[in-house]
């Protein structure tokens, strides 16, 4: 094992077809590193957080990013051009997690949309990207290997027979792993598969390590812990400093919003179970909380009573 220099903060690594390069996001740029020399090059500016990429046999790289369609750029570097087009009439907000099917003529990708009839896993022709079809309604990245389409459903890794030449599903999906790490904010499941069919997955997502919230005074001295150990994110302290709002990443399919009251020793879940909640903000009088709620891959803003 050796460290690749110049890749600090890199995410979503992957190999070039010839095994010479490792590509990665950093996180708003798509980069590559020569494994032998350690030289790092920028392939393309993503403009927002990257959401998957694929290295095509023709020497181009396809990638997704927040709020954008799938784009294409030369692997040698250059200005990216849109490959797919966001259909606003269908409520499409972004295309993510591209995966090239065998032969390099068709592309799997995830469409995030406010419309349930559009949200899901699609296949498009690289020669004519407007020629595309939805195959599954699941909010998940997808991959193909050994005659199966792999995706996440209900917190499990699923496999369903798939013909890549005809781009057709058959049979019924079966669980490959009963529990897999998954983030509903962008549909990213913690799995990967090689062209030979070797599968790797993690039962937890990388952000789900548990810890307790801890008070410190302004000098940095530790004063004590708050609430139970959970996978907290998006932590917001109320204006009077007496209550805490935070998202809890412990659940594999949705992320509830919690209100912690240290004085009373209570932890209250104020969110619904069919959505994930992020970025809570207290109103100045502490009577309300505004937050983002994710349903079906779409983030919308809501406000409700803090009680």
N, C-alpha and C positions, 0 to 999 in steps of 0.2 A: 504494500500500500504506500502511495506517495501523494503528497499534496500538489494540486495544480495551482501554480502561482497566478495571481491576477484574477482569481475567480471568487473573491470574497463577496458574499451576498448573492451569489448565483443560484438560480432556481431552474427546475425542469431540464436537467442535463439529458443529452442524447448523443448517439454516435452518428458520424457520417457513414454512408454506405461502404467506403473503403477503409474505415476504421482509423483514419489518420487524425480526424478532428473530433472534438467534443463540443457540441453547441449548447448554449444555455442563455437564459434571460438574466438581465442584470439591473433592476427588474423591468426597466422601460426600454431597454435596448436588447436586441438579439445579437449575441456574440458567439465567437468560436475560438477555440484554443488549439494550437498544434501540439498534440500530446508529446511529440518527440522534442521540440525546441522550447515549448512553453510560451510561444508568442500568442498574444491575444489580439483578435481583430473584431471590429464591429461590422456585422452583416447588414443590419437595418435598424432604424429608429422605430420603435413600436408606438411611442407617443402615450402609452398607458400601460398598465400592468399586463405582462404577457400571459396568455392562456393557451399554451401548447404550441408545438411546431413539428414539422415533418420535413425531412431532407429528401427531395425528389431525385430520381435517377438522372434527370436531365440537367442537374447542377443548379437547380433553384431550390429555395427554401420557402415553405408555406407556413404561415403562423397566424395565430389569433391573439387578440388583445381586447381589453375591456372597452365596450362601446363601439367596436369596430367589426367590419366583415373579415373574412379570411383574406390575407394579403400575401403577395408573392414577391420575392426579391432574389437576385443572383446570390449564390452562396459565396461568391468572391466579394460581395458588398455592392450596395447600390440603393437607390430610392425605391421603396416598396410600392407596388401597384395593387389595387383591389382585384381579387379573384372572384369572390362572391359579392352580391349586392344585398344590403339590408332592405327587405320589403316592409316599408313602414305601414302599408295598408293591412298587413298581417300582424302588426304590433311587434315586429322584430327589433330587438335592441342590440344584439351582438351575435356573432358566430365564433365558436371557440373549439379548441381541442381537435385540430385536424389530424387525420390518420389516413395515409395512403393505402389503398387496397392493392393486392398483388397485380403487377403489370403497370402500375403507375398511371392508370387512366381514370380512376375514380377515387373520390375522396369522401371519407366519413367525417362528419363534423356535428357539433351540437348547436342548435338554434335556441337562443333565449328570446322568449316572446311573452307579451302580456296576454296573448290569446292561447287558451289550452289546445286548440286545434292546430296550432303551428309549433308550439314548444316541443322540442324533442330531438332525436337523432335522425339526421338526414344523410343521403348519399347524393353527390353531384358529379357530373362529368367534368374533367379538367379541360377538355376541348370546348365544351359548351356549358359553363357553370350554371346557366339559367335552367338547364335540364337537370332538375333535382327532384328528389322524392323523400318524403318522411317515412321512416320505417318503424320507429318507436317513439312513444310520447314521453319517455323517461328523461329526467333532467340529469344526464350523466355523460361523461366522456365515454367513448367507445373505441374498441380495438378489434382487430381480426387476426386469427391464427388458427391453422389446422381445421378449417371448415366451420369455425364458430365465431359468432359475434359476441364480444364480451362487454358488459355494461353493469351498472349498479342499479339495483331496485330494492327498496325497502331495507336498506342497510346491508344487503347481501350482494356478492359478486355473482352475476348470472351469465350463462352461456346458452346461446340458441343457434341451431344450425343455420348457416348462411352460405349462399352461392355467390362468390365475388365476381364471377364472370357475368352473371345475369342480375346481380345485385338484388337477390331475393332471399327473404327469410323463409324458413320452413319449420315444422315441428313446434315444440313448446320449449320455453326457456327452463333451465334447471340451475339450481344453486351450485356454484363451484366452491364458494366459501360463505358460510352463514353470516359472517360479520366482517365488514371491511371498512377501513377509514374512509371518510367521505365528508366533503364540505358542501352544503347546499347553496352557499353564496354563488358558486360558479359551476357546480356540478362535477367537481373533480374527485374521482375515486382514486384511492391509493393503490393502484395496481399497474403492472406493466407486463408485456408479453413480447417474446422474441419471434422472429419469422419461423424459427424451428419449433415453436409451440411451447417453449419453456415459460412458465408463468411465475411472477413474483407479486406478492401483495402484502399489505400491512393491515392488521385488525384495527389500528387507530390512525387518525390523521396526524400530521406532524405538529399541529397546534394544540393537541389535546392532553398535554401533560398537566397533572393536577397540582395545585398550590393553594395556599391560604392568602387572602388579602392581609396586609400588614400595615399598621400605623407607624409612622416615623415623625419625630418632631423636626423643626427647621434646622437643627444642628446635625441631623442624621441619626440621632439616637433612636433605637427601636423601642416602641411603646407597648406593642402587643398585637396579636392576631385578631382578625375579624371573620366570623362566619365559618362554615365548613370548607374543607378542601374541595375545590372544583376547578374546571378548566375555564378560567375567567378571561374575558376580553371586553373591549369597549367599556372600560370602567369609568363611571361619572359620579362625582361627589356632589351632593345637594348643596345649594348656596350656604345653608347654615352649618354644613359639615356634619350633620347628624345621620344622614341616610346615604346609601350607596346604590346606584343602579349599575348592573353589569350583565353582559351576555354570558351564558353558560354553554360551553362547547362539548359537554359530556355526552350528549345524545348524538347518535350517528346520523340521524336524518333531519332533525330540526334543532334549533338552538333557542331555548327559552330565555326570557328576560326576567331577571331577579331583582328584587328590592331588599337590601339588607339593612336592618335597623340594629346597630350594635347595642344601643341602650336597652332595648327590649329583648335582644338575643333572638330575633326572628329573621327568617328568610322567606320572602313571598314571591311566588311565580305569578306575574301579571299577564303573561302572554298565552295565546292559543297554541294548541299542539300541532296545527297544520302549517305553521310558518316558522321562520327563523328571524330573530330580532338582533339588530346591531345599532351601534352609534346612539345610545340614549343621551338626551339633553334635557336638563331640568329647566322649568320656567322660573323666572326670577322670584315668584312667590311660592315656589316648590309645590304648587297644587297640581301641576300637570307635567307629563313627560312626553317629549317628541322623540320618535325613533324610526329607524328603517325596518321594514318587514319584508321578508323575501318569501314569495309564493311562486313556485314554478320557475325559478331562475330570475324573476323580475323584482327589483327593489323599489318599493314605494314608501312614502313617508306617512306616518300616522301620529296622532296625539291622543292621549287619554289621561284620566285622573290618576295621580300617583298613589291614590288609596285603593 
